[in-house]
Amino acid sequence: MSYPTLSQGARLTAVKLKDTAGNEIGKVVEWIMDVVQGKVVYVVADLKEADNYYAIPWALMKADLQNGGYIVDRKTVETSNVSIDRTAINNLVNDKDFLDRMLTSYNVSGEQTSGQQGERSPSAGQTEQRERSEQTYPSNAEVSEGKGYGG
């Protein structure tokens, strides 16, 4: 039987990001999830020496199981031009235009990030859950200084 690689949610905040050479280039400050599908869509990253945060699609991240953290191509992230003003982070979950722009910029489809196989009618419970998920809450970066490894 194959088992998933698990991690505790509190340990996912401040997970290190590394470039393809293994150098630390920043950290994850927020995990943006599709709560209906139960999948990460993208992360918000704080790259060293950058003025803004960057959105990175989950499909472009690779877990570094031996050393901890995630590997991303910094050049791809920086040239994607999907930066996020640090003061606007709490509005991301309600900004569908930003999500479309981010996926288009990275040339990643919504199906790759959320695992959806197509549109389906939500049940009453899913509709209620979606409405609750669209409420604005403080970001993980604001309420937690979590440490640890996310892979």
C-alpha positions in Angstrom: 0.0 0.0 0.0 1.2 3.5 -0.9 0.9 6.1 1.8 0.8 9.9 1.3 3.5 12.2 2.6 1.8 14.2 5.4 2.7 17.3 7.3 1.0 19.3 10.1 -0.7 22.5 8.9 1.1 24.7 11.5 4.5 23.6 10.1 3.6 24.7 6.6 3.8 28.4 7.4 7.3 29.8 6.8 8.4 26.7 4.8 11.7 27.4 3.0 11.8 27.8 -0.8 14.9 26.9 -2.7 16.1 27.4 -6.2 17.0 24.5 -8.4 20.6 24.7 -7.1 19.4 24.2 -3.5 20.0 27.8 -2.4 17.3 29.2 0.0 15.5 32.0 -1.9 12.6 32.7 0.4 9.7 31.2 2.3 6.0 30.5 2.0 3.8 33.0 3.8 0.4 31.7 2.7 -1.2 28.6 1.2 -4.2 29.3 -1.0 -6.5 26.2 -1.2 -9.6 25.1 -3.0 -11.6 24.0 0.1 -14.2 22.2 -1.9 -11.6 20.0 -3.7 -9.3 19.9 -0.7 -6.2 20.9 -2.8 -3.6 23.6 -2.7 -4.0 25.9 -5.8 -1.0 28.2 -5.2 1.2 29.6 -2.5 2.2 33.2 -1.7 6.0 33.5 -1.4 8.2 36.0 0.2 11.4 35.9 -1.9 14.6 37.4 -0.4 15.4 40.8 -1.7 11.9 41.3 -3.3 9.6 44.2 -2.5 6.4 42.2 -3.1 5.1 38.7 -2.5 4.8 36.3 -5.5 2.1 33.8 -6.3 3.5 30.3 -7.3 1.2 27.7 -8.6 1.3 24.4 -6.7 1.9 22.5 -10.0 5.3 24.3 -10.2 6.6 23.4 -6.8 8.5 20.2 -6.0 8.9 18.9 -2.4 12.5 18.4 -1.2 11.9 15.4 1.0 15.5 15.0 2.0 16.3 18.5 3.1 12.9 20.0 3.7 11.1 22.8 1.9 10.2 23.2 -1.7 12.1 23.7 -4.9 11.0 26.4 -7.4 12.6 28.1 -10.4 13.2 31.6 -9.2 13.6 32.9 -12.7 10.2 31.6 -13.8 8.6 33.1 -10.7 10.2 36.5 -11.2 9.5 36.7 -15.0 5.9 35.5 -14.4 5.2 39.1 -13.2 2.6 37.8 -10.7 3.7 39.9 -7.8 1.4 40.7 -4.9 1.4 43.9 -2.9 2.1 43.0 0.7 -0.9 44.9 1.9 -3.3 43.1 -0.5 -2.7 39.5 0.7 -6.0 39.2 2.5 -8.0 40.0 -0.6 -6.5 37.2 -2.8 -9.2 34.5 -2.1 -11.9 36.7 -3.5 -10.0 38.0 -6.5 -10.9 35.7 -9.5 -9.2 38.1 -12.0 -5.9 37.6 -10.1 -6.3 33.8 -10.2 -6.9 33.9 -13.9 -4.0 36.2 -14.5 -1.7 34.1 -12.4 -2.6 30.8 -14.1 -2.3 32.4 -17.5 1.0 33.9 -16.7 2.5 30.6 -15.6 0.7 28.8 -18.4 -0.9 26.5 -15.9 -4.5 25.4 -16.2 -7.0 25.4 -13.3 -7.3 21.6 -13.7 -3.6 21.2 -12.9 -3.8 23.3 -9.7 -7.1 22.1 -8.3 -7.5 18.6 -9.6 -11.0 19.4 -10.9 -12.2 17.2 -13.7 -14.8 19.7 -14.8 -17.7 21.8 -13.5 -20.3 20.1 -11.3 -23.3 21.4 -9.5 -22.5 21.9 -5.8 -24.6 20.3 -3.1 -26.2 22.5 -0.5 -23.3 21.7 1.9 -20.7 22.6 -0.7 -22.5 25.9 -1.5 -22.5 26.8 2.3 -18.9 25.7 2.6 -17.9 27.9 -0.4 -19.8 30.9 1.0 -17.9 30.5 4.3 -14.6 30.1 2.5 -15.1 33.4 0.7 -15.2 35.3 4.0 -12.1 37.4 4.8 -9.9 36.1 7.6 -6.4 37.1 8.7 -3.7 35.4 6.8 -1.5 32.8 8.3 1.4 35.2 8.0 -0.4 37.6 10.3 -1.4 35.1 13.0 1.5 32.6 13.0 5.2 32.5 13.0 5.2 28.8 12.3 8.4 26.9 11.9 9.1 23.6 10.3 9.1 21.7 7.1 6.2 21.3 4.8 7.0 18.2 2.9 
